[in-house]
């Protein structure tokens, strides 16, 4: 189980440091309905991660198992494909970064965050975690690692739980912190939002590049 956890840790961190969900959570925390919408977003975010990783774990579990030292070509191909897709997304993010003097372009739905309701916040959190292509590819990579590791059910649940806790931490911590100390965190959260908006493309490009290379390396090592 320790080997599996070590394998999925970079992927969990990859989801955790995705700037857009963090920015969305901060915008909700700075909105008039902060407590309601931020909790809904957090629930959707956590639920989406759990569902995505679980689905890919179940799908990967049908891949024929082999001896620990034997080649695993199917897993290798899947990891290489996932890694290549992440590299393509990294290139797209890098080429789309704002040039000097340009303002970063953020999703249009962010302008309406002040008006969203609790159910919409849940749906938005779910979409950003379970349907967003970048996070979906990382969840798929984690599912392949977990589903092909020959773990018992209890160990699988534990690894998914730890993966989810790490992946959701960067949304969980601001939401919980704001609920406990709203007035003191308002200014730091606003400053963090501005920085993430400015550096979003660069952060994601570097992140996707590193994780894509890791997945391709693991894929090559499976042959």
N, C-alpha and C positions, 0 to 999 in steps of 0.2 A: 504493500500500500504506500509506503514511503516513496518508492520510485515513481509511482503514479502521481502522487501529490507533487513531487518535484517536477514532473513532466508538464503538469497543467498549471503550475504556478505562474510562469510567464504569460500564459493566455489569460488567466484571471487578472493579472496586473494590467494587461493590455485593455481589457474591458473597463477596469477601474479608472484608468487615466484618460478615457475618452472625454474630450472637453465638452462636446455638445450637451450630453446629459447633465454634466455638472453645471453648465451655464443655465440650462433649463430649470434645474432645481433651485439655483440661486435666484433666478428671476421670480420664481414662485415664492421664495422666502421673502423677497422684497416687495411682493404684491399685497394688496389689501386683504386677500383671503389666504394669507401665508400658511396658516396651520392646516386648513382643510386641503388645499391643493397640494402642498408639499408632501403630506402623508399619503395622499392618493397616488402621487407620482412615485413615491418610494415603494409602495405596495406593488404597483405595476412593474416597476424596474426589477424588484426582487423576483416577482412571479415569472416575468419573462425570461430571466436568466435561468431559473430552475427548470422551466419547461423546455427551453432550447437545449440545454445541456443534457437533460434527461432523454429527450427524443433522440438526439444523436448518439447517446450512450446505448440506448436500446437498439438502434439501427446498426451500430458498430458491433454489438454483441453477437450478431449473426455471422460475422466474418469467421471462417474456420480458424480454430486455435492451432498453435504449433508449439514445439518445444522451445524453451527460452532462448536457446542458442541458434535456433533454425531461422532461416530467412523468412520474412513476412512481406512478400511482394505486394499484396493487396493493400495492407496498411501503408506501405512505402509509397505506392502510387497516390493514394488518397492524401497523404501528408504533403507530397510534392505538389499536387494540384492545388491544395489549399494554400500552401506557401506561395505558389506562383500568383494566385489570385490576390493575395495580400500585397505582393510586390507591385502588381498592377495598380491596386488602390493607392499604394504609397506614392507611385509616380503621378497618379492623378491628383492626389492631395498636394504634392510638391509643385506641380505645374499650375495649380489653381490658387497658390498662396498669393496674398496681396503684395503688390510691388511697393517700393518706397513711396510714401505719400498717399497711398490708397487706403481707404477704409475697408476692413474685412466685411465680406458679405455673409450675413447670417440667415438661417431659414426664416421664411416669411411668417410661419406660425408663431414664432417667438413674440411677434408684436401683439398677439392676442392673448398672451398668457395671463394678463390681468383679469380676463373675462371667463376663463375656463372654469368648469365645475369639477366636483370631486370625481364623477365617473369618467369625464374626459381626461382628467389628470392620470387616472389609473390606466386608461387606454394609451395615452401618450408614453407613459413609462414603459408599458409592455412593448409598444412598437419600437421604441429606441433600443430596448435590450434584446428582444427576440426576433425582430424583423429587420433592423438595421443591418445592411450587408457586412460592414466591418465587424460588428459584434457577433453576427451570425457565423461568420467564418471562424472566429476564435472559439465560439461555443462548439462548432463542429470539430475543430481540432481537439478540444478538451474531451468531447464525447468519444472520439476515436481512441484517445489514450485510455480513458476509463473503461470503455466497452470491450477493449481487446486485452485488458490486463488480467483477466481470469480472477477477479476479485469476488468474494462472497457478497451477498446483498447488503449486509450491514456495512461492509467496507465501502461499497459503492455509494451508499447513502451518505456516509461520513465524508467521503472525498467531494461529492457534489455539494454538501452543506458547507464545507470549508471553502471550496471554489466560489460558491455564491457569496459567502460572507466577505471574501476578499474583493471580488468583482463589484459588489454593491457598496463597499465601504466608503467610496468617495462621494456617494449620494447620501448614504446613511449618516455619516458623521456630521455634515452641515445641517441636515434636517433635525437630528437629535440635539445638536448644539444650539440651534436657533430656538427650539422649543424650550430649552433650559435657560438661555441667556440671549434673548432676542435683541435687546438694545445694544449690548456690547458687540455683537457680531455683525450688525448691519453694515458698518463702514468697512471692515475687513472683507466681508463677502462681496460688497460692491467693487472693491479694488481687485479682488480675485477674478470676478466676472469680466472686468475690463481687460485684464491681462490674458485670460483664456480666449476671449474673442479675438484679440490681436494675434495670438500665437497658435490658434487652433490648427491651421493647416500644417504648420511646421511640426507641431507636436505629433499629430496623427501620421504625417509622412515618416518621421523617424521611428515612431512606434511600430507602424505596419512594416517598415523595412526590416527592423530587428526581428520581429516575430515571424515574418515571412522567411527570412534566412534560417531561423531556428527550425521551423517546420520542414523546410527543404532539407536541411542537414539531417534531421531525424528520419525523414523519408529515405534519403540515400542510405542511412545506416540500417534501414530495415531489410535491405537486400542481401 
